[in-house]
Amino acid sequence: MDSSTPHQLFRTLLPQLTTARDKVFELSGLLMQHHSAAQSLVSLWFETLNTTSEDKKRQALLYVMNDVVIKTARGSDQQTDYLQAFSEVMDNVIACLVVGRNELLLEEVRQMVLVWEDEKNGVFAPQYTSRLKVRVVEAIGAVLDEKSGAHVIQNFELTRMMRKIETDREALEPLAEKVEKLSHYSTHPRRLPSTPHSEPEKLKDLRTSLLQFQDKCERQLSERTSALLTLCEELQTQYLVYNDYEARAQDLSSSIDSKDLIDKGSRP
């Protein structure tokens, strides 16, 4: 009789693990036989997922997780140890795949979550699967952005300046609405409440708001001008670089053409 611990057996089966169904079922079957060790076995499972450099091995480990989770949810013995253990590491699983920059494996996880959220499977609570699905979609987007260079673009100084200008513009909207409203009152005094001091107070408030609005508009105009000047400088730099490359390409082309003529002229 084999006296090996489930953790030892896990490590023994791991080298042979592939995405083939029989290999996946072999390892998931081992886990299903040891519900009492679910917490420590899932920790070992995640440690393996996190440290392996083979995407195929990671994919197989994800299949093992999915098989265990589905079979646990459908089981008649009311065992929930693996559901609890895997739910506790899912955020780390997603983070691990983001670090590995593998959107295909993240898509595998997303497909699994879609199965888990199906009511007929009853794997996890709807609130949990909804949050998990959003997290996975965000992770896929982050990996694709990094691969496309979009995250670098977001860090450009000009991009940050334009983002700040837009944020300031949105923050100015309530004051603009207030000025417009007060201006409307000042041109329609009959609509003001009929208290003796209401009109002077409104006019004073209007004057204060107008001065604030003017100051903020002037600052925004200055920031927009600075951003446009920065953009012009950047475009000019890129234009000079392009012209330099174009001149080099023409020189190289002329050099090649001259060499061809010399070679042809030297032939007997």
N, C-alpha and C positions, 0 to 999 in steps of 0.2 A: 504494500500500500504506500502511495506517495505521501510523504510527510512534509513536503514543501509547503511554505506559506503561499497564500494567493499572490503576494507581492513578488515572490521568487518566480512563481509560475507566469506572472505577467511579464517579467523581464525575460523569461525563457521564450515566450511566444512572440515577443516584440520583434526580433530580427526577421522572422518569417512573415510579419504582417505586411499585406499588400491591400490594394483596393478590391481584390477578388472577394466575392461574397463569402466563400467558405472560410477565408482567413479572417474576415471581419467578424463573422459569426463565432468563430473559434475564440477570439479574444472577448467579444461581448458576452458569450456564454460563460466564460470564466468569471466575469464580473457579476453576472446574474446569479451565480452560485454563492456569492459572498456578500449579501446585503449588509451584514453586520460590519463589514470592513469598507463600506461605500465611501466614507469620508476620506480615508487614507488612500484607497485605490484611485479615487478621482484626483487626489493631489498628485499621485504618481503619474496618472494619465496626463494631467496638465503639465507637469514637469517635463515629460517626454515631448509633448507638443511644443513646448516653449524652447526646448534645447535642440531639437532635431533641425537639421538644415535641409532635409529632403521634403519638398512640397508634396510628393506622392505619399510619403509616410504621414504627413500632417493630414492629408485628405483622408487616408485610411482611418486615422484616429478620430476624425470628425464623424466618419461613418459608424465607428464603434459607439461613440457617444449617442448618436441619433438612434441606433438600434436599441441600446440599453434604455434610453429615455422612453421610446415608444412602447417597448415591451413592459417596462415598469408601469407605465400609465394604464396599459390594457390588462395587466395582471389581475388575478382574482384574490391575491393574498394581501391586498391593501398595503404593500410595501412601498414607501415613498422616500426611502433613504437616498436613492440615486437622483431622484427629482430635486431634492433639497441640495445635495452635494454639487450637481452640475449647475443648478441655478446660481449658486454662490460664486462660481468661477467664470461665468459667461462673459462678464465685463472684461476680465483678464484675457479670456480667449480672443475676444475681438481686438483688444489692444495688442496682443501678441501678433495677430495677423496683419494689423496695420503696420507694425514695426517691420514685418516681413515684406510689406508692400505687395501683397498678393490679393488683388481684388477678386480673382477667380475663386479662391477659397472662401473669401467673405461672401461671395454670391452663393456658394454652397451652404453657408450658415443661414443666409437669408431664406433660401428655399426650405431649409429644415424648420425655421421659425414659422413659415407659412403653413407647414404641416402641423406644427405644434399648436397653432392658434385655431385650427379647425375644431369646432365644438365636438364633433364625433370622436375625435382622438382624446380630448379632455386631458391634455398633458399638463399645461400650466394655466394659471388664472389669466383671463383676457387682458387685465391691466399690465401684467408682467410681459406677455408676448408683444403687446402693442409698444411698450417702451423699448423692448429688445429689438423689435423690427426697425424702429426709428434709429436706434443706436447703430445697427448694422448698416443701414442705408447711409447714414452720415459717415461711417467709417469707409465705405466704398467710395463715396465722394471725395473724402480726404486723400485716399490713395491715388485716385485718378487725377485730382488736382496737382498732387505732388509730381506725378509722372509727366503731366502736361506742362508743368512749370507755372501753373496759375498761382501757387502759393508764393512764388518768387515775385510775381507781378504785384501781388497784394502788399509786398514790402517795399516797393519803390517809393522814394520820397515824394514824387509827384502824386502818386496814387493816394498816399496818406494825406497830402495836402488837400486834394479834391474831396476825399472822404470827410475831412474836418469841415470844409466849406459847406458841404451838403448838410452835415449835422447841425452846423450853426444856422443855416437857412431854415431848417425845420424848427429849430428852437425859437426863431424869430417870429414865426407865424402867429402865435398867440398875441404878441405885442402888436403886430400889424393889424390883427382883427380888432384889438382894443382901440387903436388909433382910428380905424375906419368907423367904428361904432360911435366914438366920441365926436368925430368930425360930422357924422350924420346928425347927432344931437345939436351940435353948434349951428348947423345950417337949418335946423327945424326946432327952434326954441319952444314952440308950443307943445312939443312932445315931452318936454322936461317936466318932472314933478313940480307942482305949483307951490314950492317952498320959497321964501324970499331970498335965500342964499344959494339955491341949487345951481342957478346958471353960472355965477362967478366960480363956484367950486368945480363945476364941470369944465369950464374953460381953463382953469388952473391945472386940472388933471390932464386935460388935452395937451396943454403946453408942455408939461413935464413928460408925458408919454411921447410927444413928437420929438423932443430933444433926445430922449433915450433911443427912439427909433432911428433918428438921424445919425447918432453916434455909432450904433451897431451897424447901420447900412454902410457908413464910411469905412468902418473896420473891415467889413466883408468885401467891399470894393477893393480895398488895399490888398487883402489876401488873394482875391481872384486875380488881380493884376500881377501879384508876385508869382502865382501859379502859372499864369500865361507866359510870363517872362522866362520862368524855369523851363516850360515846355518848348519855347522858342530856342533857348540855349541848347536843349537836348536834341532838338531836330537839327539844329545847325551842326552840332558835333557829329551826329549820325550821317549828315550829308557830306561832311568833310571826310569821314571814314570811308563812306561809300565811294566818293571820288578817288580817294587814295587807292582803294582796292581796284577800281576800274582802270586807273592809270597803270597799276602794276600788271593787271591782266593784259592790257594792250601791249605793254613792253615785253611781257613774256611771249605773247603771240607773235610780235614782230621778230623777237629773237629766234623763235622756232622756225618762222618762215625764212629768215636769213640763213639759218643753219641748213635748212632743206635745200636752198639754192646753192650754197657752197658745196654740200654733199653731191648734188646733181652735177655741178660744174667740174668736180674732181674725178668723176667717173670716166673711164676710157670710152 
